[in-house]
Amino acid sequence: MQSQKNQPRSNWSKLANRINIAAMGVVLSVGAVALSGLPASANPKAPSANASSTVSLPDGVYLYGQSTQPNEIGKGYFVFESKKGQVVGALYMPHSSFDCAEGSFKNDQLALTVTNSYDRAANPFEIAIDRTSTVASSGDPSLKVGLQGFHKLDAVTENDQRMLNTCKADLQGQAKASK
């Protein structure tokens, strides 16, 4: 893991780092955010030989949060658009900055690249798929999928949509610039 001393980090990057530490089984509480149960990893893993088929969400805009209530201080939220298994979205904590993310559903995880809003560094980040959630899969209505450690929230606010649109435009601009 590379050290980035003296570089500002967004709250989501800090949150992702804490999630990674929690997933490794280390209990860490920094400030008001304690994330000891969110199963995610910032290290990509090779798929196992017996990996199950890839699942995804139907096309649409989704909001997931660590809380069942929107805009709870100290909790992380992920607003994203899923389109044919590809995801673009914003990871944020209320009253803070947000980071843009893009990726896709791969096997039993949502594999993302998160772009830090401060230093523009891109970091891998995965969120495990929860097959017992109440969100129906596009391929098989009997198969239920969601994001582990997150609750699906029904109302996407105007601010959520603003962050999502900003990330979509930003990531499109990056794609055009790299061509």
C-alpha positions in Angstrom: 0.0 0.0 0.0 1.5 3.3 -1.0 1.8 6.1 1.5 0.4 9.5 0.3 1.7 11.8 3.0 0.7 15.4 3.0 -1.9 14.9 0.3 -5.5 15.7 1.1 -7.9 12.8 1.0 -11.6 13.0 0.5 -13.9 11.6 3.2 -14.9 8.8 0.9 -11.3 7.8 0.4 -10.9 7.8 4.2 -14.1 5.8 4.5 -12.9 3.3 1.9 -9.6 2.9 3.7 -11.5 2.3 7.0 -13.8 -0.3 5.2 -10.7 -2.1 3.9 -9.3 -2.2 7.4 -12.6 -3.5 8.8 -12.8 -6.2 6.2 -9.4 -7.5 7.2 -10.8 -8.0 10.7 -9.0 -5.1 12.4 -11.3 -2.9 14.6 -10.6 0.7 13.9 -12.5 3.7 14.9 -11.4 7.2 13.7 -13.5 10.2 14.6 -17.2 9.6 14.4 -17.1 6.9 11.7 -16.8 3.3 12.8 -17.2 0.9 9.9 -16.4 -2.5 11.4 -18.9 -4.5 9.4 -18.9 -3.3 5.8 -17.5 -6.1 3.6 -15.4 -4.5 0.9 -11.8 -4.5 -0.2 -9.6 -2.1 -1.9 -7.4 -4.9 -3.3 -8.6 -6.6 -6.5 -8.8 -10.4 -6.2 -8.7 -13.0 -9.0 -12.0 -14.8 -9.4 -12.1 -18.2 -7.9 -12.3 -21.3 -10.1 -15.9 -22.0 -8.9 -17.1 -18.3 -9.2 -20.8 -18.1 -9.8 -22.4 -16.2 -12.7 -22.3 -12.5 -12.7 -25.3 -10.7 -11.4 -26.3 -7.0 -11.8 -29.1 -4.6 -11.2 -31.7 -3.6 -13.8 -30.9 -0.4 -15.7 -31.7 2.6 -13.5 -30.6 5.1 -10.9 -30.1 3.7 -7.4 -29.2 5.1 -3.9 -27.7 2.9 -1.3 -26.6 4.0 2.2 -25.0 2.5 5.3 -28.1 3.8 7.1 -31.7 3.1 6.3 -32.3 6.9 6.5 -31.0 9.3 4.0 -28.4 12.0 4.9 -27.4 10.6 8.2 -24.2 12.3 9.4 -21.2 10.0 9.5 -22.7 7.4 7.2 -21.6 6.6 3.6 -23.9 6.7 0.6 -23.6 5.6 -3.0 -25.8 7.0 -5.8 -25.2 5.4 -9.1 -26.6 4.6 -12.5 -26.5 1.0 -13.7 -26.7 0.5 -17.5 -26.2 -2.9 -19.0 -24.1 -4.0 -16.0 -21.9 -0.8 -16.1 -22.0 1.5 -13.2 -21.2 5.3 -12.8 -21.8 7.1 -9.6 -20.9 9.2 -6.6 -19.7 8.0 -3.2 -20.3 10.5 -0.4 -21.0 11.4 3.2 -23.6 14.1 3.9 -22.2 17.6 4.2 -18.9 16.6 2.7 -17.2 16.1 -0.6 -17.9 13.2 -3.0 -15.8 11.0 -5.1 -16.8 9.6 -8.5 -16.8 5.9 -9.3 -17.2 3.7 -12.3 -17.1 0.0 -12.8 -19.1 -3.1 -13.4 -20.7 -6.1 -11.8 -18.2 -9.0 -11.8 -19.1 -12.4 -10.3 -20.2 -11.6 -6.7 -19.0 -8.0 -6.4 -19.4 -4.6 -7.8 -15.8 -3.8 -9.0 -15.2 0.0 -9.0 -12.5 2.5 -9.7 -13.0 5.5 -7.4 -11.4 8.8 -8.4 -10.4 10.9 -5.4 -11.9 14.4 -5.7 -8.9 16.1 -4.3 -5.8 14.5 -5.9 -7.6 12.7 -8.8 -5.9 9.4 -7.9 -7.8 6.4 -9.1 -8.2 3.5 -6.6 -9.8 0.1 -7.0 -12.7 -0.7 -4.6 -15.1 -3.6 -4.5 -18.5 -4.0 -2.8 -19.7 -7.5 -2.3 -23.1 -8.5 -3.8 -25.8 -9.5 -1.3 -28.0 -12.1 -3.0 -30.6 -12.0 -0.2 -31.6 -8.4 -0.7 -35.0 -7.3 -1.9 -33.8 -5.8 -5.2 -34.7 -8.0 -8.1 -32.0 -9.0 -10.7 -32.6 -8.2 -14.3 -31.7 -11.8 -15.4 -33.9 -13.8 -13.0 -36.7 -12.1 -11.0 -36.4 -14.9 -8.4 -32.7 -14.0 -7.7 -32.5 -11.1 -5.3 -29.4 -8.9 -5.2 -28.2 -5.8 -3.4 -24.9 -4.4 -2.0 -23.6 -5.9 1.2 -23.4 -3.4 4.1 -25.7 -1.0 2.3 -29.5 -0.5 2.4 -31.4 0.4 -0.7 -33.1 3.8 -0.3 -36.1 4.7 -2.4 -35.8 8.5 -2.9 -33.0 9.9 -5.0 -32.8 13.5 -4.1 -32.0 16.5 -6.3 -28.6 16.7 -4.7 -28.0 12.9 -5.3 -28.9 13.5 -9.0 -26.6 16.6 -9.1 -23.6 14.5 -7.8 -24.4 11.7 -10.2 -24.6 14.0 -13.2 -21.3 15.7 -12.2 -19.6 12.3 -12.1 -21.1 11.2 -15.4 -19.8 14.3 -17.1 -16.4 14.1 -15.3 -15.9 10.5 -16.3 -17.0 11.1 -19.9 -14.5 14.0 -20.1 -11.8 11.7 -18.8 -12.6 9.0 -21.4 -12.5 11.6 -24.2 -9.2 13.1 -23.0 -7.6 9.6 -22.8 -8.4 8.8 -26.5 
